[in-house]
Amino acid sequence: MEKPYYVHAVWDEVARVWVASSEDVPGLATESETTEALVEKLKSLIPELLALNGRTDTKPIAFELLTRRFELAA
């Protein structure tokens, strides 16, 4: 398996969405209300963006979603 593409997602408390971006996937910037929905969106966006940036092979693309969310506990 090739090295995965890393995608970082941060919880935006004001907008109530996960905001994702990646240094490995040029042009990637998207959001979703849940991490599950975000993963599904990334499954189509990542191959599209990589193809637009010159990737020509058709092998499956591995990606890792790294999330960060800060909360306060009383």
PDB file as gemmi writes it, atoms N, CA and C in Angstrom:
CRYST1    1.000    1.000    1.000  90.00  90.00  90.00 P 1                      
ATOM      1  N   MET A   1       0.846  -1.182   0.000  1.00  0.00           N  
ATOM      2  CA  MET A   1       0.000   0.000   0.000  1.00  0.00           C  
ATOM      3  C   MET A   1       0.887   1.240   0.000  1.00  0.00           C  
ATOM      4  N   GLU A   2       0.500   2.213  -0.788  1.00  0.00           N  
ATOM      5  CA  GLU A   2       1.259   3.449  -0.827  1.00  0.00           C  
ATOM      6  C   GLU A   2       0.954   4.308   0.407  1.00  0.00           C  
ATOM      7  N   LYS A   3       1.803   5.276   0.644  1.00  0.00           N  
ATOM      8  CA  LYS A   3       1.628   6.183   1.783  1.00  0.00           C  
ATOM      9  C   LYS A   3       0.275   6.899   1.660  1.00  0.00           C  
ATOM     10  N   PRO A   4      -0.485   6.979   2.753  1.00  0.00           N  
ATOM     11  CA  PRO A   4      -1.789   7.646   2.669  1.00  0.00           C  
ATOM     12  C   PRO A   4      -1.649   9.163   2.542  1.00  0.00           C  
ATOM     13  N   TYR A   5      -2.660   9.754   1.951  1.00  0.00           N  
ATOM     14  CA  TYR A   5      -2.756  11.211   1.922  1.00  0.00           C  
ATOM     15  C   TYR A   5      -3.383  11.625   3.251  1.00  0.00           C  
ATOM     16  N   TYR A   6      -2.827  12.657   3.874  1.00  0.00           N  
ATOM     17  CA  TYR A   6      -3.329  13.098   5.174  1.00  0.00           C  
ATOM     18  C   TYR A   6      -4.294  14.265   5.002  1.00  0.00           C  
ATOM     19  N   VAL A   7      -5.440  14.147   5.651  1.00  0.00           N  
ATOM     20  CA  VAL A   7      -6.459  15.194   5.636  1.00  0.00           C  
ATOM     21  C   VAL A   7      -6.707  15.593   7.086  1.00  0.00           C  
ATOM     22  N   HIS A   8      -6.688  16.886   7.341  1.00  0.00           N  
ATOM     23  CA  HIS A   8      -6.905  17.405   8.694  1.00  0.00           C  
ATOM     24  C   HIS A   8      -8.282  18.053   8.763  1.00  0.00           C  
ATOM     25  N   ALA A   9      -9.026  17.736   9.810  1.00  0.00           N  
ATOM     26  CA  ALA A   9     -10.347  18.331  10.008  1.00  0.00           C  
ATOM     27  C   ALA A   9     -10.429  18.930  11.409  1.00  0.00           C  
ATOM     28  N   VAL A  10     -10.962  20.134  11.463  1.00  0.00           N  
ATOM     29  CA  VAL A  10     -11.114  20.853  12.725  1.00  0.00           C  
ATOM     30  C   VAL A  10     -12.586  21.210  12.893  1.00  0.00           C  
ATOM     31  N   TRP A  11     -13.084  21.044  14.101  1.00  0.00           N  
ATOM     32  CA  TRP A  11     -14.471  21.375  14.385  1.00  0.00           C  
ATOM     33  C   TRP A  11     -14.631  22.890  14.487  1.00  0.00           C  
ATOM     34  N   ASP A  12     -15.550  23.456  13.705  1.00  0.00           N  
ATOM     35  CA  ASP A  12     -15.879  24.880  13.762  1.00  0.00           C  
ATOM     36  C   ASP A  12     -17.143  25.010  14.605  1.00  0.00           C  
ATOM     37  N   GLU A  13     -16.967  25.438  15.832  1.00  0.00           N  
ATOM     38  CA  GLU A  13     -18.074  25.516  16.792  1.00  0.00           C  
ATOM     39  C   GLU A  13     -19.140  26.503  16.334  1.00  0.00           C  
ATOM     40  N   VAL A  14     -18.748  27.592  15.717  1.00  0.00           N  
ATOM     41  CA  VAL A  14     -19.711  28.606  15.278  1.00  0.00           C  
ATOM     42  C   VAL A  14     -20.581  28.069  14.143  1.00  0.00           C  
ATOM     43  N   ALA A  15     -19.953  27.499  13.132  1.00  0.00           N  
ATOM     44  CA  ALA A  15     -20.691  26.973  11.977  1.00  0.00           C  
ATOM     45  C   ALA A  15     -21.263  25.579  12.234  1.00  0.00           C  
ATOM     46  N   ARG A  16     -20.768  24.901  13.280  1.00  0.00           N  
ATOM     47  CA  ARG A  16     -21.198  23.543  13.643  1.00  0.00           C  
ATOM     48  C   ARG A  16     -20.918  22.535  12.531  1.00  0.00           C  
ATOM     49  N   VAL A  17     -19.708  22.630  11.957  1.00  0.00           N  
ATOM     50  CA  VAL A  17     -19.278  21.711  10.899  1.00  0.00           C  
ATOM     51  C   VAL A  17     -17.813  21.350  11.090  1.00  0.00           C  
ATOM     52  N   TRP A  18     -17.422  20.215  10.501  1.00  0.00           N  
ATOM     53  CA  TRP A  18     -16.021  19.831  10.412  1.00  0.00           C  
ATOM     54  C   TRP A  18     -15.462  20.467   9.148  1.00  0.00           C  
ATOM     55  N   VAL A  19     -14.347  21.172   9.264  1.00  0.00           N  
ATOM     56  CA  VAL A  19     -13.703  21.834   8.128  1.00  0.00           C  
ATOM     57  C   VAL A  19     -12.421  21.068   7.822  1.00  0.00           C  
ATOM     58  N   ALA A  20     -12.319  20.557   6.589  1.00  0.00           N  
ATOM     59  CA  ALA A  20     -11.189  19.713   6.202  1.00  0.00           C  
ATOM     60  C   ALA A  20     -10.317  20.393   5.152  1.00  0.00           C  
ATOM     61  N   SER A  21      -9.008  20.154   5.284  1.00  0.00           N  
ATOM     62  CA  SER A  21      -8.033  20.626   4.306  1.00  0.00           C  
ATOM     63  C   SER A  21      -6.854  19.655   4.317  1.00  0.00           C  
ATOM     64  N   SER A  22      -5.978  19.818   3.326  1.00  0.00           N  
ATOM     65  CA  SER A  22      -4.842  18.902   3.239  1.00  0.00           C  
ATOM     66  C   SER A  22      -3.699  19.539   2.477  1.00  0.00           C  
ATOM     67  N   GLU A  23      -2.492  19.402   3.013  1.00  0.00           N  
ATOM     68  CA  GLU A  23      -1.296  19.823   2.287  1.00  0.00           C  
ATOM     69  C   GLU A  23      -0.946  18.799   1.215  1.00  0.00           C  
ATOM     70  N   ASP A  24      -1.422  17.563   1.381  1.00  0.00           N  
ATOM     71  CA  ASP A  24      -1.127  16.484   0.438  1.00  0.00           C  
ATOM     72  C   ASP A  24      -2.023  16.501  -0.796  1.00  0.00           C  
ATOM     73  N   VAL A  25      -3.200  17.099  -0.670  1.00  0.00           N  
ATOM     74  CA  VAL A  25      -4.164  17.136  -1.775  1.00  0.00           C  
ATOM     75  C   VAL A  25      -4.403  18.606  -2.130  1.00  0.00           C  
ATOM     76  N   PRO A  26      -3.706  19.111  -3.140  1.00  0.00           N  
ATOM     77  CA  PRO A  26      -3.856  20.522  -3.506  1.00  0.00           C  
ATOM     78  C   PRO A  26      -5.302  20.886  -3.837  1.00  0.00           C  
ATOM     79  N   GLY A  27      -5.762  21.983  -3.245  1.00  0.00           N  
ATOM     80  CA  GLY A  27      -7.104  22.474  -3.513  1.00  0.00           C  
ATOM     81  C   GLY A  27      -8.189  21.923  -2.616  1.00  0.00           C  
ATOM     82  N   LEU A  28      -7.851  21.014  -1.729  1.00  0.00           N  
ATOM     83  CA  LEU A  28      -8.875  20.410  -0.871  1.00  0.00           C  
ATOM     84  C   LEU A  28      -9.281  21.377   0.233  1.00  0.00           C  
ATOM     85  N   ALA A  29     -10.551  21.722   0.234  1.00  0.00           N  
ATOM     86  CA  ALA A  29     -11.160  22.534   1.286  1.00  0.00           C  
ATOM     87  C   ALA A  29     -12.642  22.223   1.244  1.00  0.00           C  
ATOM     88  N   THR A  30     -13.135  21.582   2.286  1.00  0.00           N  
ATOM     89  CA  THR A  30     -14.547  21.195   2.311  1.00  0.00           C  
ATOM     90  C   THR A  30     -15.013  21.112   3.751  1.00  0.00           C  
ATOM     91  N   GLU A  31     -16.308  20.955   3.924  1.00  0.00           N  
ATOM     92  CA  GLU A  31     -16.874  20.862   5.274  1.00  0.00           C  
ATOM     93  C   GLU A  31     -18.068  19.929   5.275  1.00  0.00           C  
ATOM     94  N   SER A  32     -18.408  19.456   6.472  1.00  0.00           N  
ATOM     95  CA  SER A  32     -19.558  18.583   6.635  1.00  0.00           C  
ATOM     96  C   SER A  32     -19.971  18.582   8.094  1.00  0.00           C  
ATOM     97  N   GLU A  33     -21.226  18.241   8.358  1.00  0.00           N  
ATOM     98  CA  GLU A  33     -21.746  18.263   9.723  1.00  0.00           C  
ATOM     99  C   GLU A  33     -21.255  17.110  10.587  1.00  0.00           C  
ATOM    100  N   THR A  34     -20.884  15.982   9.970  1.00  0.00           N  
ATOM    101  CA  THR A  34     -20.385  14.837  10.731  1.00  0.00           C  
ATOM    102  C   THR A  34     -19.110  14.308  10.078  1.00  0.00           C  
ATOM    103  N   THR A  35     -18.322  13.587  10.864  1.00  0.00           N  
ATOM    104  CA  THR A  35     -17.109  13.001  10.283  1.00  0.00           C  
ATOM    105  C   THR A  35     -17.472  11.899   9.285  1.00  0.00           C  
ATOM    106  N   GLU A  36     -18.548  11.189   9.540  1.00  0.00           N  
ATOM    107  CA  GLU A  36     -18.979  10.137   8.607  1.00  0.00           C  
ATOM    108  C   GLU A  36     -19.329  10.722   7.249  1.00  0.00           C  
ATOM    109  N   ALA A  37     -20.087  11.813   7.244  1.00  0.00           N  
ATOM    110  CA  ALA A  37     -20.444  12.478   5.989  1.00  0.00           C  
ATOM    111  C   ALA A  37     -19.210  13.078   5.324  1.00  0.00           C  
ATOM    112  N   LEU A  38     -18.291  13.554   6.135  1.00  0.00           N  
ATOM    113  CA  LEU A  38     -17.050  14.116   5.598  1.00  0.00           C  
ATOM    114  C   LEU A  38     -16.237  13.041   4.884  1.00  0.00           C  
ATOM    115  N   VAL A  39     -16.124  11.870   5.475  1.00  0.00           N  
ATOM    116  CA  VAL A  39     -15.386  10.764   4.847  1.00  0.00           C  
ATOM    117  C   VAL A  39     -16.003  10.416   3.498  1.00  0.00           C  
ATOM    118  N   GLU A  40     -17.316  10.333   3.429  1.00  0.00           N  
ATOM    119  CA  GLU A  40     -17.981  10.011   2.165  1.00  0.00           C  
ATOM    120  C   GLU A  40     -17.703  11.076   1.111  1.00  0.00           C  
ATOM    121  N   LYS A  41     -17.715  12.335   1.522  1.00  0.00           N  
ATOM    122  CA  LYS A  41     -17.420  13.430   0.598  1.00  0.00           C  
ATOM    123  C   LYS A  41     -15.968  13.345   0.117  1.00  0.00           C  
ATOM    124  N   LEU A  42     -15.055  13.027   1.030  1.00  0.00           N  
ATOM    125  CA  LEU A  42     -13.632  12.945   0.677  1.00  0.00           C  
ATOM    126  C   LEU A  42     -13.353  11.801  -0.299  1.00  0.00           C  
ATOM    127  N   LYS A  43     -14.128  10.724  -0.198  1.00  0.00           N  
ATOM    128  CA  LYS A  43     -13.933   9.581  -1.106  1.00  0.00           C  
ATOM    129  C   LYS A  43     -14.113   9.966  -2.569  1.00  0.00           C  
ATOM    130  N   SER A  44     -14.890  10.982  -2.844  1.00  0.00           N  
ATOM    131  CA  SER A  44     -15.044  11.426  -4.231  1.00  0.00           C  
ATOM    132  C   SER A  44     -14.177  12.648  -4.536  1.00  0.00           C  
ATOM    133  N   LEU A  45     -14.033  13.554  -3.565  1.00  0.00           N  
ATOM    134  CA  LEU A  45     -13.251  14.768  -3.802  1.00  0.00           C  
ATOM    135  C   LEU A  45     -11.758  14.508  -3.997  1.00  0.00           C  
ATOM    136  N   ILE A  46     -11.186  13.646  -3.177  1.00  0.00           N  
ATOM    137  CA  ILE A  46      -9.744  13.410  -3.250  1.00  0.00           C  
ATOM    138  C   ILE A  46      -9.327  12.877  -4.618  1.00  0.00           C  
ATOM    139  N   PRO A  47      -9.951  11.826  -5.151  1.00  0.00           N  
ATOM    140  CA  PRO A  47      -9.552  11.367  -6.486  1.00  0.00           C  
ATOM    141  C   PRO A  47      -9.736  12.438  -7.572  1.00  0.00           C  
ATOM    142  N   GLU A  48     -10.833  13.213  -7.478  1.00  0.00           N  
ATOM    143  CA  GLU A  48     -11.074  14.272  -8.464  1.00  0.00           C  
ATOM    144  C   GLU A  48      -9.969  15.326  -8.425  1.00  0.00           C  
ATOM    145  N   LEU A  49      -9.622  15.773  -7.238  1.00  0.00           N  
ATOM    146  CA  LEU A  49      -8.589  16.802  -7.113  1.00  0.00           C  
ATOM    147  C   LEU A  49      -7.220  16.284  -7.526  1.00  0.00           C  
ATOM    148  N   LEU A  50      -6.896  15.054  -7.156  1.00  0.00           N  
ATOM    149  CA  LEU A  50      -5.602  14.494  -7.555  1.00  0.00           C  
ATOM    150  C   LEU A  50      -5.518  14.347  -9.072  1.00  0.00           C  
ATOM    151  N   ALA A  51      -6.616  13.961  -9.710  1.00  0.00           N  
ATOM    152  CA  ALA A  51      -6.635  13.861 -11.173  1.00  0.00           C  
ATOM    153  C   ALA A  51      -6.432  15.239 -11.801  1.00  0.00           C  
ATOM    154  N   LEU A  52      -7.075  16.249 -11.248  1.00  0.00           N  
ATOM    155  CA  LEU A  52      -6.894  17.611 -11.758  1.00  0.00           C  
ATOM    156  C   LEU A  52      -5.459  18.103 -11.582  1.00  0.00           C  
ATOM    157  N   ASN A  53      -4.762  17.543 -10.592  1.00  0.00           N  
ATOM    158  CA  ASN A  53      -3.373  17.928 -10.327  1.00  0.00           C  
ATOM    159  C   ASN A  53      -2.376  16.984 -10.983  1.00  0.00           C  
ATOM    160  N   GLY A  54      -2.845  16.124 -11.904  1.00  0.00           N  
ATOM    161  CA  GLY A  54      -1.936  15.328 -12.701  1.00  0.00           C  
ATOM    162  C   GLY A  54      -1.810  13.861 -12.375  1.00  0.00           C  
ATOM    163  N   ARG A  55      -2.486  13.360 -11.379  1.00  0.00           N  
ATOM    164  CA  ARG A  55      -2.404  11.920 -11.077  1.00  0.00           C  
ATOM    165  C   ARG A  55      -3.170  11.159 -12.152  1.00  0.00           C  
ATOM    166  N   THR A  56      -2.501  10.197 -12.774  1.00  0.00           N  
ATOM    167  CA  THR A  56      -3.117   9.485 -13.894  1.00  0.00           C  
ATOM    168  C   THR A  56      -3.418   8.015 -13.604  1.00  0.00           C  
ATOM    169  N   ASP A  57      -2.826   7.440 -12.555  1.00  0.00           N  
ATOM    170  CA  ASP A  57      -3.093   6.016 -12.306  1.00  0.00           C  
ATOM    171  C   ASP A  57      -4.489   5.833 -11.703  1.00  0.00           C  
ATOM    172  N   THR A  58      -4.961   4.619 -11.731  1.00  0.00           N  
ATOM    173  CA  THR A  58      -6.311   4.326 -11.244  1.00  0.00           C  
ATOM    174  C   THR A  58      -6.307   3.450  -9.991  1.00  0.00           C  
ATOM    175  N   LYS A  59      -5.163   3.366  -9.332  1.00  0.00           N  
ATOM    176  CA  LYS A  59      -5.090   2.579  -8.091  1.00  0.00           C  
ATOM    177  C   LYS A  59      -5.954   3.226  -7.009  1.00  0.00           C  
ATOM    178  N   PRO A  60      -6.461   2.423  -6.084  1.00  0.00           N  
ATOM    179  CA  PRO A  60      -7.200   3.003  -4.950  1.00  0.00           C  
ATOM    180  C   PRO A  60      -6.314   3.990  -4.185  1.00  0.00           C  
ATOM    181  N   ILE A  61      -6.938   5.015  -3.668  1.00  0.00           N  
ATOM    182  CA  ILE A  61      -6.216   6.085  -2.971  1.00  0.00           C  
ATOM    183  C   ILE A  61      -6.484   5.979  -1.479  1.00  0.00           C  
ATOM    184  N   ALA A  62      -5.429   5.786  -0.711  1.00  0.00           N  
ATOM    185  CA  ALA A  62      -5.549   5.706   0.751  1.00  0.00           C  
ATOM    186  C   ALA A  62      -5.454   7.113   1.335  1.00  0.00           C  
ATOM    187  N   PHE A  63      -6.358   7.417   2.271  1.00  0.00           N  
ATOM    188  CA  PHE A  63      -6.247   8.690   2.986  1.00  0.00           C  
ATOM    189  C   PHE A  63      -6.564   8.469   4.452  1.00  0.00           C  
ATOM    190  N   GLU A  64      -5.971   9.318   5.268  1.00  0.00           N  
ATOM    191  CA  GLU A  64      -6.188   9.252   6.710  1.00  0.00           C  
ATOM    192  C   GLU A  64      -6.768  10.578   7.167  1.00  0.00           C  
ATOM    193  N   LEU A  65      -7.901  10.522   7.854  1.00  0.00           N  
ATOM    194  CA  LEU A  65      -8.556  11.711   8.364  1.00  0.00           C  
ATOM    195  C   LEU A  65      -8.142  11.918   9.813  1.00  0.00           C  
ATOM    196  N   LEU A  66      -7.493  13.028  10.071  1.00  0.00           N  
ATOM    197  CA  LEU A  66      -7.041  13.381  11.412  1.00  0.00           C  
ATOM    198  C   LEU A  66      -7.943  14.508  11.915  1.00  0.00           C  
ATOM    199  N   THR A  67      -8.634  14.275  13.038  1.00  0.00           N  
ATOM    200  CA  THR A  67      -9.582  15.264  13.527  1.00  0.00           C  
ATOM    201  C   THR A  67      -9.102  15.892  14.825  1.00  0.00           C  
ATOM    202  N   ARG A  68      -9.577  17.112  15.038  1.00  0.00           N  
ATOM    203  CA  ARG A  68      -9.259  17.810  16.274  1.00  0.00           C  
ATOM    204  C   ARG A  68     -10.486  18.605  16.687  1.00  0.00           C  
ATOM    205  N   ARG A  69     -10.877  18.394  17.946  1.00  0.00           N  
ATOM    206  CA  ARG A  69     -12.033  19.108  18.492  1.00  0.00           C  
ATOM    207  C   ARG A  69     -11.777  19.388  19.969  1.00  0.00           C  
ATOM    208  N   PHE A  70     -11.920  20.621  20.366  1.00  0.00           N  
ATOM    209  CA  PHE A  70     -11.716  21.022  21.761  1.00  0.00           C  
ATOM    210  C   PHE A  70     -13.058  21.211  22.427  1.00  0.00           C  
ATOM    211  N   GLU A  71     -13.175  20.697  23.639  1.00  0.00           N  
ATOM    212  CA  GLU A  71     -14.410  20.821  24.422  1.00  0.00           C  
ATOM    213  C   GLU A  71     -14.050  21.183  25.860  1.00  0.00           C  
ATOM    214  N   LEU A  72     -15.007  21.658  26.603  1.00  0.00           N  
ATOM    215  CA  LEU A  72     -14.847  21.920  28.023  1.00  0.00           C  
ATOM    216  C   LEU A  72     -15.781  21.004  28.790  1.00  0.00           C  
ATOM    217  N   ALA A  73     -15.271  20.413  29.842  1.00  0.00           N  
ATOM    218  CA  ALA A  73     -16.090  19.570  30.707  1.00  0.00           C  
ATOM    219  C   ALA A  73     -16.269  20.269  32.046  1.00  0.00           C  
ATOM    220  N   ALA A  74     -17.477  20.293  32.527  1.00  0.00           N  
ATOM    221  CA  ALA A  74     -17.754  20.967  33.799  1.00  0.00           C  
ATOM    222  C   ALA A  74     -17.522  20.008  34.946  1.00  0.00           C  
TER     223      ALA A  74                                                      
END                                                                             
